Amino acid sequence: MTVLDQIVERTRARLRSEPMDVEDVRRAARDRAAAKTPFAFRTALSREGVNVIAEIKSASPSAGSIVENPDVETIARDYARGGAAAISVVTEGEFFHGSHDWLARAGAASGLPVIMKDFIVEPSQLMRGIAAGADAILLLASLLDAGQLLNFIGLLEAYGCDALVEVHDEAELERAVAGGAKLIGVNNRDLRDFRVDLGTSERLGALMPVEAIRVAESGIRMRADVDRLRAAGFHAFVVGESLLRQDDRAAAVRSLVHG
């Protein structure tokens, strides 16, 4: 069993053990959506220049502990001062030590749109994410078929929330396109063995629909990486661990955005 398999198995078990009041969550999601600008995430990624999606996470299976008990507000403000276009928040609790509470906190502190990164396997997670303050939610094409992607994207869009569909190979890209993905992310890290290769983005970027907003994820550490991926047609770049480990995170973001 791979680490991804373990995470998904534990996610399903946790969902079974956490009953949800559907109407309460729907009401909270409607209220949250009404107070937000619809599709703010895709708008932020459509601007000219280098669009950095700066990530907040406490740990990962590949890196271990990154930032224990992160000061979400301070990190989010640092990212905004550095010129980030959006913020990514990893909310999975067991393997990444994240929290849904960080979504609203990061958004309020930074004034930037926030994407929730988790391992989505059922609609209830989408509703909880919207209710918690997500402007966008990550969907993994490795876990969902084209029909599920189509349904999940439709559900999110009904609340003015974007879906970023993540792929790692050609088959997953085909599913993302068939599922109607408007924002497609390429994870350069293979979630099965955690190897990283920026060439994954270059290979799959050449196969994407021209109208898709292209997001490169993982393995991006310096402006040279950004320039390489921009040349491959990418509009935005998720950067996490390399920013979180910096003493001056605002300056680190600025160096990616402006060179």
C-alpha positions in Angstrom: 0.0 0.0 0.0 1.4 3.4 -1.0 1.3 6.5 1.2 -1.4 7.9 -1.0 -3.5 4.7 -0.4 -3.0 5.0 3.3 -4.1 8.7 3.3 -7.2 7.9 1.3 -8.1 4.9 3.5 -7.7 7.0 6.7 -9.7 9.9 5.1 -12.6 7.6 4.3 -12.5 6.1 7.8 -12.5 9.6 9.4 -15.5 10.7 7.3 -17.4 7.6 8.4 -16.8 8.5 12.0 -17.6 12.2 11.7 -21.4 12.7 11.3 -22.3 15.9 9.4 -25.5 18.0 9.8 -26.0 18.4 6.1 -28.5 21.4 6.3 -26.3 23.3 8.8 -23.2 22.8 6.6 -25.1 23.9 3.4 -26.4 26.9 5.2 -22.9 27.9 6.3 -21.6 27.3 2.8 -24.3 29.5 1.3 -23.6 32.3 3.9 -19.9 32.1 3.3 -20.3 32.1 -0.5 -22.6 35.1 -0.4 -20.0 37.1 1.4 -17.2 36.3 -1.1 -16.3 37.4 -4.6 -17.2 34.5 -6.9 -14.3 32.7 -8.6 -11.7 34.9 -7.0 -9.1 32.2 -7.2 -9.2 31.9 -11.0 -9.3 35.6 -11.4 -6.1 36.0 -9.3 -4.3 33.4 -11.4 -5.4 35.1 -14.7 -3.4 38.3 -14.1 -0.3 39.1 -16.0 3.1 38.2 -14.5 4.2 35.4 -12.1 1.3 34.2 -10.0 2.7 32.4 -6.9 0.3 30.3 -4.8 2.2 30.3 -1.5 1.4 27.3 0.7 0.8 26.9 4.4 1.3 23.4 5.8 2.8 22.0 9.0 4.2 18.7 7.8 4.2 16.2 5.0 4.9 12.5 4.6 7.9 13.3 2.4 9.4 16.2 4.4 8.3 15.4 7.9 7.8 18.4 10.2 8.1 21.7 8.4 6.6 24.3 10.7 5.1 23.1 14.0 2.0 25.0 15.0 2.3 27.5 12.2 1.4 31.1 12.9 -1.1 31.2 10.1 -1.9 34.9 10.2 1.8 36.0 10.2 2.7 33.6 7.4 -0.3 34.7 5.3 0.5 38.3 5.7 4.2 37.7 4.8 3.0 35.9 1.6 0.8 38.8 0.7 3.5 41.4 1.3 5.8 39.4 -1.0 3.3 39.6 -3.8 1.6 36.2 -3.8 -1.5 35.9 -5.9 -3.2 33.3 -3.7 -2.6 31.1 -0.7 -2.8 27.3 -0.5 -3.7 25.7 2.8 -3.2 22.0 3.4 -6.0 21.0 5.7 -5.5 17.2 6.0 -5.0 16.5 9.7 -3.4 13.2 10.2 -0.5 13.1 7.7 -0.1 16.8 7.1 -1.2 18.2 10.5 -3.4 20.7 8.9 -6.7 22.3 9.9 -9.9 23.7 8.2 -9.7 26.6 10.7 -6.6 27.9 8.8 -8.7 28.7 5.7 -10.6 31.6 7.0 -7.7 32.8 9.1 -5.3 32.8 6.1 -7.9 34.6 3.9 -8.7 37.3 6.5 -5.1 38.0 7.3 -3.9 38.2 3.7 -6.9 39.5 1.8 -6.0 36.8 -0.9 -8.1 34.0 -2.2 -7.4 30.6 -0.5 -7.4 27.1 -2.0 -8.0 24.1 0.3 -5.7 21.2 -0.4 -7.0 17.9 0.9 -7.8 14.4 -0.3 -11.4 14.8 -1.6 -13.4 11.6 -2.0 -17.0 12.7 -1.3 -19.2 15.8 -1.7 -19.4 16.5 2.1 -15.8 17.5 2.1 -16.5 20.1 -0.5 -19.4 21.6 1.5 -17.2 21.7 4.6 -14.4 23.4 2.7 -16.7 26.1 1.3 -18.3 26.6 4.8 -14.8 26.9 6.3 -13.8 29.7 3.8 -12.2 28.1 0.8 -12.3 30.1 -2.5 -11.1 27.0 -4.4 -10.6 23.3 -3.6 -8.1 20.8 -5.0 -9.5 17.7 -6.7 -7.1 14.8 -7.4 -7.8 13.1 -10.8 -6.0 10.1 -9.4 -8.9 9.6 -6.9 -11.9 10.6 -9.1 -13.2 9.5 -12.4 -14.5 12.0 -15.1 -18.1 11.7 -13.9 -17.2 12.5 -10.3 -15.0 15.4 -11.4 -17.8 16.8 -13.5 -20.2 16.6 -10.5 -17.8 18.0 -8.0 -16.8 20.9 -10.2 -20.5 21.7 -10.8 -21.2 21.6 -7.1 -18.3 24.0 -6.3 -19.2 26.4 -9.1 -22.8 26.6 -7.8 -21.2 28.3 -4.7 -18.8 30.5 -6.7 -15.9 28.3 -5.7 -13.2 27.2 -8.1 -11.9 23.6 -8.6 -8.2 23.0 -9.3 -7.9 19.5 -10.8 -4.5 18.0 -10.2 -2.9 15.5 -12.6 0.4 13.6 -12.7 0.2 11.6 -16.0 -1.6 11.5 -19.3 -4.5 9.3 -18.2 -5.3 11.7 -15.3 -5.1 14.7 -17.7 -7.6 13.0 -20.0 -10.0 12.5 -17.0 -9.5 16.2 -16.0 -10.4 17.4 -19.5 -13.3 15.0 -19.8 -14.5 16.2 -16.4 -14.6 19.8 -17.5 -11.7 21.2 -15.6 -11.0 24.9 -16.2 -8.0 25.0 -13.9 -5.5 22.1 -14.2 -2.6 21.6 -11.9 0.4 19.3 -12.6 2.0 17.8 -9.5 5.6 17.3 -10.3 5.8 15.0 -7.2 4.5 11.5 -7.7 2.3 11.0 -4.7 3.0 7.3 -4.8 6.8 7.4 -4.3 7.3 11.2 -3.8 9.9 11.6 -6.6 9.9 15.1 -8.1 10.5 16.0 -11.8 9.7 19.4 -13.3 9.7 17.7 -16.7 6.2 16.3 -15.7 4.8 19.8 -16.1 6.6 20.4 -19.4 5.3 17.1 -20.8 1.7 17.4 -19.7 1.5 21.2 -20.3 2.0 20.5 -24.0 -1.1 18.4 -24.0 -3.5 20.7 -22.1 -6.3 22.6 -23.8 -5.2 26.1 -24.7 -8.0 27.7 -22.6 -7.1 26.0 -19.4 -5.4 27.9 -16.6 -2.2 25.9 -16.0 -0.8 25.5 -12.5 2.6 23.9 -11.7 2.9 22.2 -8.3 5.9 20.9 -6.3 9.6 21.1 -6.8 9.7 24.9 -7.4 12.4 26.5 -5.4 13.9 29.4 -7.3 13.1 31.9 -10.1 14.9 29.7 -12.6 12.3 27.0 -12.0 9.5 29.5 -12.5 11.0 30.8 -15.7 11.4 27.2 -17.0 7.7 26.4 -16.3 6.5 29.8 -17.7 8.2 28.9 -20.9 6.1 25.7 -20.9 2.9 27.8 -20.7 2.2 27.7 -17.0 0.3 30.6 -15.4 0.7 29.9 -11.7 3.1 28.1 -9.3 2.4 26.4 -6.0 5.4 26.8 -3.7 5.3 25.5 -0.1 8.2 23.9 1.7 10.9 26.1 0.2 9.1 29.3 1.3 8.1 28.0 4.7 11.7 27.2 5.7 12.8 30.8 4.9 13.5 33.4 7.6 12.1 36.1 5.4 9.1 34.6 3.7 8.0 37.9 2.1 11.4 38.3 0.5 11.4 34.7 -0.7 8.0 35.2 -2.4 9.2 38.5 -3.9 12.3 36.8 -5.4 10.0 34.3 -7.2 7.6 37.0 -8.4 10.1 39.6 -9.5 13.3 37.7 -9.9 
